[in-house]
């Protein structure tokens, strides 16, 4: 096997791995529950973050303490955390100030288009529609705001209406 064929084989393996991950995310979007969740901005000005907004997702739950591992599920249109004894990839943290009382410690990253203004600067109270995987941090699909009791995606808002 020549160096060129080994390089092409390695490139094919890398492409297959990326496609597998993308396929898993698409499958999750079709099969896993979705819910709108209030978000708090984590660190909007991290120099190496690029065009990603780091979002802390608000959760609901009873008897939760700071740093506790949880499993997430959707009940009645709300993201709920259930405490568990074993280690998981998601943990609770207590909100401070104007933040919601319970947040996920692990932030979710949301890509902001290079042509769009930073929505975390335009809107005081943002919500994110997320896919809730069986394990791990929910993945944001789109951002929105609440208008008259309804969630309105930011894409559907007129440009002059923050």
C-alpha positions in Angstrom: 0.0 0.0 0.0 1.5 3.3 -1.0 1.6 6.5 1.1 -1.1 8.1 -1.1 -3.6 5.2 -0.7 -3.0 5.1 3.1 -3.7 8.9 3.2 -6.9 8.5 1.2 -8.0 5.6 3.4 -7.4 7.8 6.5 -9.3 10.7 4.9 -12.2 8.3 4.2 -12.3 7.2 7.8 -12.4 10.8 9.0 -15.2 11.6 6.6 -17.1 8.6 7.8 -16.7 9.6 11.4 -18.0 13.1 10.8 -20.9 11.8 8.7 -21.8 9.3 11.5 -21.9 12.1 14.1 -24.0 14.3 11.8 -26.4 11.4 11.2 -26.7 10.8 15.0 -27.7 14.5 15.5 -30.2 14.3 12.7 -31.7 11.1 14.1 -31.9 12.7 17.6 -33.7 15.7 16.1 -36.4 13.4 14.6 -36.8 11.0 17.5 -35.9 12.8 20.7 -38.2 15.3 22.5 -37.9 19.0 21.8 -38.8 21.8 24.3 -38.4 25.6 24.6 -36.1 26.5 27.5 -35.3 29.8 29.0 -31.6 30.6 28.7 -29.1 32.7 30.5 -26.0 34.0 28.7 -22.8 32.5 30.1 -19.7 34.3 28.6 -20.5 36.4 25.5 -17.0 37.9 25.1 -14.7 34.9 25.3 -12.0 35.9 22.7 -11.6 32.4 21.2 -15.2 31.5 21.1 -15.9 32.7 17.5 -19.5 33.3 16.6 -21.0 31.0 19.2 -23.2 32.1 22.1 -22.6 30.1 25.3 -26.1 29.5 26.8 -27.0 28.2 30.3 -30.3 26.3 30.1 -32.9 26.8 32.8 -34.3 23.5 34.3 -36.9 22.6 36.7 -36.6 20.0 39.5 -37.3 19.3 43.1 -34.7 18.8 45.8 -31.7 19.6 43.6 -28.4 20.9 45.0 -25.5 22.6 43.4 -23.2 20.3 41.4 -25.6 17.3 41.6 -25.7 14.9 38.6 -29.0 14.7 36.9 -30.8 13.1 34.0 -33.0 15.3 31.9 -36.5 14.6 30.5 -39.4 16.6 29.1 -42.6 16.7 31.2 -45.6 18.9 30.2 -43.5 21.0 27.9 -40.8 21.7 30.5 -37.2 20.5 30.8 -37.0 18.7 34.1 -34.0 17.4 36.0 -34.2 14.1 38.0 -31.4 13.6 40.5 -29.3 10.4 40.1 -26.6 8.8 42.2 -24.3 7.8 39.4 -22.1 10.1 37.4 -23.7 11.7 34.3 -22.6 14.4 31.8 -25.1 16.9 33.2 -25.0 18.7 36.5 -27.1 21.4 38.3 -25.9 24.8 39.3 -27.8 27.5 41.2 -28.6 30.7 39.3 -27.5 34.1 40.6 -29.2 37.4 40.5 -31.7 37.7 37.6 -30.9 34.2 36.3 -33.4 31.4 36.7 -33.0 29.5 40.0 -31.7 26.3 38.5 -29.4 26.0 35.5 -27.4 23.3 33.8 -23.7 23.7 34.7 -22.6 22.6 31.3 -23.4 25.4 28.7 -24.9 24.7 25.3 -23.2 26.4 22.3 -25.3 28.1 19.7 -23.8 29.2 16.4 -24.5 32.8 15.3 -24.3 33.5 11.6 -21.7 36.0 10.6 -24.4 38.2 9.0 -26.6 38.2 12.1 -26.4 40.5 15.1 -25.6 38.9 18.5 -29.1 37.9 19.8 -27.8 37.9 23.4 -27.3 41.6 23.1 -30.6 42.4 21.4 -33.0 40.5 23.7 -33.2 40.5 27.5 -34.9 37.2 27.9 -34.0 34.5 25.3 -35.4 31.1 24.9 -33.9 28.2 23.0 -35.7 25.3 21.3 -33.5 22.3 22.2 -33.4 18.6 21.4 -33.1 16.6 24.6 -30.7 13.6 24.1 -30.9 10.5 26.3 -27.6 11.6 28.0 -25.7 14.8 27.9 -26.5 18.5 27.3 -29.5 19.4 25.2 -28.6 20.8 21.7 -30.0 24.2 20.7 -31.9 24.2 17.4 -33.1 27.9 17.3 -33.4 30.9 19.6 -36.7 32.7 20.2 -38.5 35.2 22.5 -41.9 34.9 24.2 -44.5 37.2 22.7 -48.1 37.2 24.2 -47.6 33.7 25.7 -46.2 32.2 22.4 -42.7 31.3 21.5 -41.6 33.2 18.4 -38.3 32.2 16.7 -35.9 35.1 16.1 -35.9 34.3 12.4 -39.7 35.2 12.3 -39.3 38.6 14.0 -39.0 41.7 11.9 -35.5 43.1 11.9 -36.5 46.3 13.7 -38.3 44.5 16.6 -35.9 43.5 19.4 
